[in-house]
Amino acid sequence: MICIVPTNSLNDVKTLRQEYLLSIGGRPEPFLEELISYAASTYLLMHCDETIGYFCTSTKQTLLQFYMRDAYMPVAPAVFSDILAQGYIDKALILTRDRVALSLAMELHKQVAVDCYVFEEGPVHKDIQIGFADLGFRQASMDNVQAIRSACGDFHDFLHYTLEGSIEAGDIYALFSGDIVLASGVIAKPFEYPYVDIGMCVSEAYRRRSIGSFMISELLKECKRRGLVAGASCKYHNTASRKTLEKAGFIAKDRILRISF
């Protein structure tokens, strides 16, 4: 019999989460990992005294991650059904690269839709040219907070992140034309080295001028300089963000699917 046991710490499943990442190809998925680190409930799957898997859910009864070791895969469909029947979940966000969770969910699904594009760096780095004088791309300091907020609002305030906290952590970069902030970007570290999540916001006054793609290109260069592996994601309906990322050299091989049971 497989028992479901709640746990208060992701550290209790650290080894299993490393196994999970290897099972899906090694690259974490930024959006889901940030949700898990922010406020997910984590449950151990136990057989006798052995931990054989785990799953994570959001506060909205949404499955964010599911993993069982291969030796117990024959009972995975029954365990997944039990998780659903006991009311732990009524929907799921699942990465298309996660074959096991996707297969189990599709056996029981009522509705499915694409929620996000998931990007990785493509084989060709693209240099973007923009027509602004005195351009400067650099790591932001606390002296830049007001200018970044004026340009980008609360873009960098997300889940447990704040602009000020991310600047202190060295994660925020800004693109200047003279003293004007054209855009700001982030190289976030929600995972273990070398994987990072990048994103950017362009000041509304300077949009539709390739600044977003230029900013992403500069963030990618910074990642390469630091030996980091960059990923990104955007909502399925956000065509502008998708085109911006693709213009800078990202490719979307994966999707996050929203599945209802």
N, C-alpha and C positions, 0 to 999 in steps of 0.2 A: 504493500500500500504506500502511495506517495502522499506525504503530508505537506501542507502549506503553512509556513512559519514566518510571521512578520519579523523584520529586523529594523533597527534604528540607524544603521550605518551602511553605506556603500562599501566600506572597507571589509565587511563580512563576505562580500562577493567579489573582492578584487581579483582573485585568481580566476574565477569563473568569467568575469568580464573580460579579462585578457584572452581567455580561450574563445569567448564570443567574438572578439575583434578578429582573431586569427581565422575564425570560421567564415567571416564575411569579407575576407581579403585584407584585413589589417588596418584599413583607413576608418577612423571613427566618423560619425555623421554629426556635424556641428549642431544643428537645430535640435535634434533629439537628445544629444548629450547635455546640452545646456538645460533643457527641460528636466532631465533626470537629476542633474546636479542641484537644481533650484528647489524643487519641492516634491520630488517623486516619493512614493511609498515603494519599498523594496521587500520582496518576499522570497524566502528560501524554499526550494523544493527538496524535501528530505525523504530518503528511503532508509528506514531503520535509523542509524546514527550518521549516515553519510549524506552530505550535501551534493545533490546530483544536478542542480540547476537553480535558476532564479527567474523572477520577472519583476518588472517595474511598471508602476501605473501612476498616472497623474491624478490630481484631485477631482478631475471630471470623469473618473472611471474609464480612462483611456489607457490602453496598453501601449507602453513606450519601448519595451524590450522584453524578449523572451528567449531563454536559452536552456537547453538540456544537453547533457553529455551524450555522445553517440551510443554508448552502451545501453542507454535507457530510451533510445529513440522509438522502439516499438510501442511504448506506452505514451508517447508524446501526444498523440491525438486525444486520448482519454483524459490526460492531464489538462490539456488546453480546454477541452469541453467542460471539465470540472471547474476551472477558473471562471469560465463564463457562467455556468449554472449557479455558482455560489455568489454571483453578483459583484465579483472583483472588477469586472470590466463589462462595458456594453459597446465599446468601439475600440479602434486601434489606429495608431500611426506606425506604419511599417515601411522600412526601407526595401526597395525592390531587390537590392543585393542580398538581403537576408532571406535566403531560400526557404529555410525551415519555418520561420514564423509566418512568412507569406503563404506558404503552402497550407499550413494549419488553419490560418485565418480564412483563406478562400474556400475551404471545405464548409465553413459555417456562416459565411457572409450573407448579408441581405443587400447591402449597397457598397459600392466602391467608387472612389474618385481620386484623381491626382490632387495632392495638397501642395507639394513643393517640388521644385527642381533641385537636384543635388549636383554641385559642380566640383570638378577637380582640374588641376592645371593640365592644359593640353600640350601637345608636342611642339607647338610653335609659339614663341613669345612675340607679341606684337607691340612695336613701338608706336605710340600714339602721338601725333603732333597737334598742339593747340596754340592759338594765336594770342598769347598773353605775354606782356613784358615782365621782366624781373621776377620770373617764376622761382619759387622756393618750396621744396618738399622736405619737411623735417619733423622730427619727433616733437609733439606738443608739450608745452610746460604749463604750469598753473597760471602763468601770466596770460595764457591764450584762452582761458575758460570763457570769458565774456564774449570774445570775438567768435569762438566756435559755437556757443549757444545762440548768438545773434544770427549766425549763418545756417545752423543745422537744428536749432530747437532742442528737443529732448531725444534726438535720435540715439544717443549713446546711453540713455537711461533705459535699461532693458533687464527684466528679471531682477537679479541681485547686483547688477552692474550700475554704476553711475559714471558720468563723464569725469568727475573729479577723481574718483577712485581708480578709474582706468588710466588716467594721466599719471597718477602716482605710481601705478604699476608699470608704466612705460609702454602702454599698449596703444596710445592714440597718436596719430600723425595728422598733419595739416598741410594743405597746399595753399600757398600764398602767391598773390600777385602784388608785389610791394607789401603794404600792410594789410591788404584785403584778404580775408579767408574765402577762397573759392570753394573749398571742399575739406572735409575731414574724413579720416578713415581709422579703422581699428584692426589690429592684429591680436586677436583674443586667444587665450591659452586655456580652453576648457578641458584639454586632454593632456596626456603625458607627452613629453618631447618625442618626436619633432612636429607633431600635428597641431595646426592652428586654424582658426576660422577668421576670415577677413571680410570686411564690409566697409561701405563708405556712404556718405551723404554729400550731395552737392547743394550749395546755397541756391535757393529758388531763383534768385536774380541772374544766375549764370548757367542755368540748365539748358539742355539741347545744344551744347557746344563741345561735346566729346570730353568734357572735363571728368565725368564719372569713369570712363574707360581709361583715361590717362591716370587717374588716381589709383585704380585697381592695378594698372601696369606698374606703377611705382611701388605699391605695396608688395606685389609679387617679387620685384627686384630686391626689396628689403628682406623678404622671406628667404630668398635664395642666398643673399649675403650672410644671413644668420643661420643657414642650414636648416630652415624650417620647411615643412610640407603644408602648403595652403589648400584649404577647401572653402567652399561658400555654398549658400543656398538662397533661394528666393521663392516666394509664393507663386503658384502655377499661373495665376491671373496677372502677375506683375511682368508684363511684356517688356517694359522699359528696362527693368533691372536685368532680365534675362539677356537682352540684346547688349546691354552695357558689359556684362561679364563675358559674353562670347566675343565681343569686339576686342577685349583685352587678352584673349587667349584661353579662357576657361572653356571646358566642355562639360555637358550634362549627360553622363552615362546612366545616372540613377534618378529615381523619383521617390518621394515619400507618398505612400497611398493612405488615404483616410478610409477606413473600413468600418462599416456598421454591422452589428450582429442582431 
